[in-house]
Amino acid sequence: MNAPVQPSSPGAPRRGAGEAVCICCAGQIVRSSVRGEQAPGVPWTDSTLVPVFSATKAAAAACFLQALEEQGSSPALQLGELWPHFPAPHCTVEHLLSHQVGLAAWGESAPIDDLEACRAVVERSLPLWAPPQHGYHPHTLGPMLDIFMRALTGMRIADFWEKRVRRPLGLDFYIGLPLHLAERVAVLQPPRVHGRLPDTPFYRAYFDPSSSVYRAFNCVTGLPSPRHMNTPFGLSCACPARGGIASARGLALFYQALLGQLPDSPFSPQVLGWMSHPVISGQDLTLLCHTAFSCGAMCEPVVLFGRGGFGHAGAGGSYAFAEPAYARSCAYVTNALQLGILPPHRRELDAP
């Protein structure tokens, strides 16, 4: 089915901009809708791919948790067991994946594509908070998760994803894109700014180089803005925190696999339980608003993630979620980047 999506604001998308939604239930696609263009003069289709930024984090967490269970362990594992020089060794995997380890901002910067440089910087950094405080780790989580995954399995997250999840299930969801598929990727368009940005504590901190919020969004270097994802380096970057390139279908079907609704899904019911159960809720020390996280996913606001749902948003407006009670998953993707910490409201994703 290829019906138009409901517009998120009045008027047609600007030239070269588009969006897509997909709803799945019990292993089946029940709605797949597209609207607009992936580039000027190129219509958006069901197979159009687009960077989904931090919506990658849920897939990365699911891979790490599955590998952890296969090693006979759980999110209660202390991080020092995998990385002895990690600066919060007594924190657990659960603390890491729910943004409680206090390393959203490192003391120095390091390039996104150099794990050993990231390792060295992490080991010289001090946590800014400890559990039960939490603050979203927008960029630092990716390199740290790769280092932990390599210690656990000898593989990076992207390798596990490709071998155990994406390729066996045939998902249109890549962590690091093979460049021969680049012609299928929608060209990202920068946000339109009308007037001044909101005068909020988050935006004041975001533009203040002395703040931990500014450092959290800038200490991992190499992809300085979302628009740099239009480059070959950006598309092929396999960072678990922001390297996902997906269609709406691919993103929604990943959550079906996590729900156990796809044949041959590698994810166990235990992984689903870890990811669907909230473990921390309250004032976020990075986003400076109320957030809640499970072990690897966002759980609030409910208006985005459904009834009893969990999922993840990405920079610019893309997001996806699962509602376990209904065996349902939904995804929304766009190349028309929007301003804001989280998508301002839920798109028309409810199944007819």
C-alpha positions as CSV (number, residue, x, y, z in Angstrom):
1,M,0.0,0.0,0.0
2,N,1.4,3.4,-0.9
3,A,-1.1,6.0,0.3
4,P,-0.1,9.6,1.2
5,V,0.9,10.3,4.7
6,Q,-1.1,12.9,6.6
7,P,0.8,16.2,6.6
8,S,2.5,17.2,9.8
9,S,1.8,20.8,9.0
10,P,-0.4,22.6,6.4
11,G,0.9,22.7,2.8
12,A,2.9,20.3,0.7
13,P,6.5,19.5,1.5
14,R,9.1,21.8,0.0
15,R,10.8,20.7,-3.2
16,G,13.2,17.8,-2.5
17,A,11.6,17.0,0.8
18,G,9.6,14.0,1.8
19,E,8.5,11.6,4.5
20,A,7.2,8.1,5.1
21,V,5.4,6.1,7.7
22,C,5.0,2.4,8.2
23,I,2.8,0.5,10.6
24,C,3.3,-3.2,11.3
25,C,1.3,-5.6,13.4
26,A,1.9,-9.3,14.1
27,G,4.6,-9.6,11.5
28,Q,2.7,-7.9,8.7
29,I,2.9,-4.4,7.2
30,V,-0.6,-2.9,7.6
31,R,0.2,0.5,6.3
32,S,3.1,2.0,4.3
33,S,2.7,5.6,3.2
34,V,5.0,8.0,1.4
35,R,4.8,11.7,0.5
36,G,7.1,14.2,-1.4
37,E,10.5,13.7,-2.9
38,Q,13.8,12.2,-1.7
39,A,15.7,14.8,-3.9
40,P,14.4,17.5,-6.3
41,G,12.5,15.7,-9.1
42,V,13.0,12.2,-7.5
43,P,9.8,10.8,-5.8
44,W,10.0,9.2,-2.4
45,T,9.2,5.5,-2.6
46,D,8.8,2.7,-0.1
47,S,12.4,1.8,-0.6
48,T,13.8,5.3,-0.1
49,L,16.4,5.3,2.7
50,V,17.3,8.2,5.0
51,P,19.6,8.8,7.9
52,V,17.7,8.2,11.2
53,F,20.4,9.4,13.5
54,S,19.7,8.4,17.2
55,A,16.9,6.1,16.2
56,T,19.9,3.8,15.6
57,K,20.5,3.6,19.3
58,A,17.6,1.1,20.0
59,A,18.9,-1.3,17.3
60,A,22.5,-1.0,18.7
61,A,21.3,-1.6,22.2
62,A,19.3,-4.7,21.1
63,C,22.4,-6.2,19.5
64,F,24.5,-5.6,22.6
65,L,21.9,-7.0,24.9
66,Q,21.4,-10.1,22.7
67,A,25.2,-10.7,22.7
68,L,25.3,-10.2,26.4
69,E,22.6,-12.8,27.0
70,E,24.3,-15.3,24.6
71,Q,27.4,-14.9,26.8
72,G,25.3,-15.9,29.8
73,S,25.2,-12.4,31.3
74,S,22.7,-9.6,31.9
75,P,22.4,-5.8,32.2
76,A,23.5,-6.2,35.8
77,L,27.1,-6.8,34.6
78,Q,29.5,-4.2,35.9
79,L,31.2,-2.3,33.1
80,G,34.6,-2.7,34.6
81,E,34.4,-6.4,33.8
82,L,34.5,-5.6,30.1
83,W,36.7,-2.4,30.3
84,P,38.9,-2.4,33.4
85,H,40.0,1.3,32.9
86,F,36.5,2.6,32.3
87,P,36.0,5.6,34.6
88,A,32.8,4.3,36.1
89,P,33.7,0.6,36.5
90,H,31.0,-0.2,39.1
91,C,28.2,1.1,36.9
92,T,26.4,-1.6,35.0
93,V,25.3,-2.2,31.5
94,E,21.8,-1.1,32.5
95,H,23.3,2.2,33.8
96,L,25.1,2.7,30.4
97,L,22.1,2.0,28.3
98,S,19.8,4.2,30.4
99,H,22.3,7.2,30.3
100,Q,23.3,7.1,34.0
101,V,27.1,6.7,33.7
102,G,27.7,10.5,33.5
103,L,29.9,10.4,30.4
104,A,27.6,12.3,28.0
105,A,30.5,14.9,27.7
106,W,34.1,13.8,27.7
107,G,36.9,15.9,29.0
108,E,38.5,16.1,25.5
109,S,37.3,15.6,21.9
110,A,38.0,12.5,19.8
111,P,37.1,11.6,16.2
112,I,34.0,9.4,15.6
113,D,35.9,6.9,13.4
114,D,38.9,6.3,15.7
115,L,37.8,3.9,18.5
116,E,41.3,3.8,20.1
117,A,41.4,7.6,20.3
118,C,37.9,7.5,21.9
119,R,39.0,4.9,24.3
120,A,42.0,7.0,25.5
121,V,39.8,10.1,25.9
122,V,37.2,8.2,27.9
123,E,39.8,6.8,30.2
124,R,41.0,10.3,30.9
125,S,37.5,11.7,31.5
126,L,35.6,12.0,34.8
127,P,31.8,11.2,35.1
128,L,29.7,14.3,35.6
129,W,27.1,12.4,37.6
130,A,26.3,9.0,39.0
131,P,23.2,6.8,39.3
132,P,20.4,7.5,39.9
133,Q,20.9,10.7,38.0
134,H,20.7,10.5,34.3
135,G,21.4,12.6,31.2
136,Y,21.1,11.6,27.6
137,H,24.4,10.7,25.8
138,P,23.7,11.9,22.3
139,H,27.1,11.0,20.7
140,T,29.5,9.5,23.2
141,L,27.3,6.4,23.7
142,G,28.2,5.1,20.2
143,P,32.0,4.8,20.5
144,M,31.7,3.5,24.1
145,L,29.1,0.9,23.1
146,D,31.4,-0.3,20.2
147,I,34.3,-0.7,22.6
148,F,32.2,-2.7,25.0
149,M,30.8,-4.8,22.2
150,R,34.3,-5.5,20.9
151,A,35.4,-6.6,24.3
152,L,32.4,-8.9,24.7
153,T,32.3,-10.5,21.2
154,G,35.3,-9.3,19.1
155,M,32.9,-7.5,16.8
156,R,31.6,-4.0,16.5
157,I,27.9,-3.3,16.8
158,A,27.6,-2.8,13.0
159,D,29.2,-6.2,12.3
160,F,26.8,-8.0,14.7
161,W,23.8,-6.1,13.2
162,E,24.7,-7.0,9.6
163,K,25.5,-10.7,10.2
164,R,22.9,-11.5,12.8
165,V,20.0,-9.1,12.1
166,R,19.9,-7.1,8.9
167,R,21.1,-9.6,6.3
168,P,19.2,-12.7,7.7
169,L,15.9,-10.7,8.0
170,G,16.4,-8.7,4.8
171,L,15.8,-5.4,6.6
172,D,16.2,-2.0,4.8
173,F,18.0,-0.7,7.8
174,Y,21.8,-0.3,7.7
175,I,24.3,0.8,10.4
176,G,26.8,2.2,8.0
177,L,25.6,2.1,4.4
178,P,27.3,0.3,1.5
179,L,28.0,3.1,-0.8
180,H,26.6,1.4,-3.9
181,L,23.2,2.0,-2.3
182,A,23.7,5.7,-1.9
183,E,21.4,6.6,-4.8
184,R,18.5,5.3,-2.7
185,V,19.2,7.7,0.1
186,A,17.2,10.9,0.5
187,V,19.2,14.1,0.6
188,L,18.9,15.8,4.0
189,Q,17.6,19.3,4.0
190,P,18.5,21.7,6.8
191,P,15.8,23.0,9.2
192,R,14.0,26.2,8.3
193,V,14.4,28.7,11.1
194,H,11.6,31.3,11.4
195,G,12.7,34.0,13.8
196,R,14.7,33.3,16.9
197,L,15.2,29.9,18.6
198,P,13.2,29.4,21.8
199,D,14.8,31.0,24.9
200,T,14.9,27.8,27.0
201,P,17.6,26.5,29.4
202,F,18.5,23.7,26.8
203,Y,19.1,26.1,23.9
204,R,21.0,28.5,26.1
205,A,23.3,25.7,27.3
206,Y,23.5,24.1,23.8
207,F,25.1,27.3,22.5
208,D,27.4,27.9,25.5
209,P,30.8,26.3,24.9
210,S,31.5,26.2,28.6
211,S,28.4,24.0,29.3
212,S,28.3,20.2,29.6
213,V,25.4,20.2,27.2
214,Y,27.5,21.9,24.5
215,R,30.3,19.4,25.1
216,A,27.9,16.5,25.0
217,F,26.9,17.5,21.4
218,N,30.4,18.4,20.3
219,C,33.1,16.3,21.9
220,V,32.8,13.5,19.3
221,T,34.1,15.0,16.1
222,G,34.0,14.1,12.4
223,L,30.3,14.7,11.6
224,P,29.8,18.3,12.8
225,S,26.2,18.7,11.6
226,P,23.4,16.5,10.4
227,R,24.0,17.8,6.8
228,H,27.3,16.1,6.8
229,M,25.4,12.8,6.7
230,N,24.9,13.6,3.0
231,T,28.6,12.8,2.4
232,P,30.0,9.4,1.6
233,F,31.8,9.5,5.0
234,G,28.5,10.3,6.8
235,L,26.6,7.6,5.0
236,S,29.2,4.9,5.6
237,C,29.9,5.9,9.2
238,A,28.8,2.9,11.3
239,C,28.6,4.6,14.7
240,P,25.9,2.9,16.8
241,A,24.7,6.2,18.2
242,R,23.8,7.9,14.9
243,G,24.9,5.8,11.8
244,G,21.6,4.2,10.9
245,I,20.2,4.6,7.3
246,A,16.8,3.1,7.0
247,S,13.5,3.1,5.2
248,A,10.3,3.5,7.3
249,R,9.6,-0.2,6.5
250,G,13.0,-1.3,7.6
251,L,12.8,0.6,10.9
252,A,9.3,-0.6,11.7
253,L,10.2,-4.2,10.8
254,F,13.2,-4.1,13.2
255,Y,10.8,-3.5,16.0
256,Q,8.7,-6.5,14.8
257,A,11.8,-8.6,15.0
258,L,12.4,-7.3,18.6
259,L,8.8,-8.2,19.4
260,G,9.4,-11.7,18.2
261,Q,6.9,-11.3,15.3
262,L,9.3,-12.2,12.5
263,P,10.5,-15.7,11.7
264,D,14.1,-16.3,12.5
265,S,14.4,-13.2,14.7
266,P,17.6,-13.4,16.7
267,F,16.2,-11.4,19.6
268,S,15.1,-13.3,22.7
269,P,12.1,-12.5,24.9
270,Q,14.6,-11.5,27.6
271,V,16.0,-8.7,25.4
272,L,12.5,-7.4,24.7
273,G,11.8,-7.4,28.4
274,W,15.0,-5.4,29.2
275,M,14.2,-2.9,26.5
276,S,10.5,-2.4,27.2
277,H,10.7,-1.9,31.0
278,P,11.5,1.7,32.2
279,V,14.4,1.9,34.6
280,I,15.0,5.6,35.1
281,S,12.7,8.6,34.9
282,G,13.1,12.3,35.8
283,Q,15.0,15.4,35.0
284,D,17.5,14.8,32.2
285,L,20.8,16.5,32.9
286,T,21.6,16.9,29.2
287,L,18.3,17.6,27.5
288,L,17.1,19.6,30.6
289,C,13.6,18.2,30.5
290,H,11.8,15.1,31.8
291,T,12.8,11.9,30.1
292,A,12.5,8.2,30.8
293,F,14.7,5.3,29.5
294,S,14.6,1.6,29.6
295,C,17.7,-0.5,29.0
296,G,18.4,0.9,25.5
297,A,15.2,2.8,24.6
298,M,13.2,5.9,25.3
299,C,9.9,5.4,27.1
300,E,8.4,8.9,27.3
301,P,6.6,11.0,26.2
302,V,3.8,8.6,25.8
303,V,2.4,10.7,22.9
304,L,5.3,9.6,20.8
305,F,5.8,6.0,21.9
306,G,2.2,4.7,22.2
307,R,0.4,2.9,25.0
308,G,3.0,1.0,27.1
309,G,5.5,1.5,24.2
310,F,9.2,2.1,23.9
311,G,11.3,3.4,21.0
312,H,13.8,6.1,20.0
313,A,13.8,9.4,18.3
314,G,16.5,10.8,16.0
315,A,17.8,14.2,15.2
316,G,15.6,16.0,12.7
317,G,12.3,14.3,13.4
318,S,12.6,10.6,12.5
319,Y,11.5,8.1,15.2
320,A,10.1,4.6,15.7
321,F,8.5,2.6,18.5
322,A,6.9,-0.7,19.5
323,E,3.8,-1.4,21.5
324,P,4.3,-4.9,22.9
325,A,0.7,-5.4,24.1
326,Y,-0.5,-5.0,20.5
327,A,2.4,-6.7,18.7
328,R,2.5,-3.3,16.8
329,S,5.4,-1.2,15.6
330,C,5.5,2.2,13.9
331,A,8.1,4.3,12.1
332,Y,8.3,7.8,10.7
333,V,11.2,9.1,8.7
334,T,11.9,12.3,6.9
335,N,14.7,14.2,5.1
336,A,13.3,17.6,6.0
337,L,15.1,18.2,9.2
338,Q,13.3,19.9,12.1
339,L,14.6,21.8,15.1
340,G,14.0,20.5,18.6
341,I,15.1,18.0,21.2
342,L,12.3,15.6,20.3
343,P,9.7,15.5,17.5
344,P,7.1,18.2,18.5
345,H,4.2,15.8,18.1
346,R,3.2,12.4,16.9
347,R,2.5,12.0,13.2
348,E,-0.6,10.3,11.9
349,L,0.6,6.8,12.6
350,D,-2.5,5.1,14.1
351,A,-3.6,2.1,12.1
352,P,-7.1,2.5,10.4
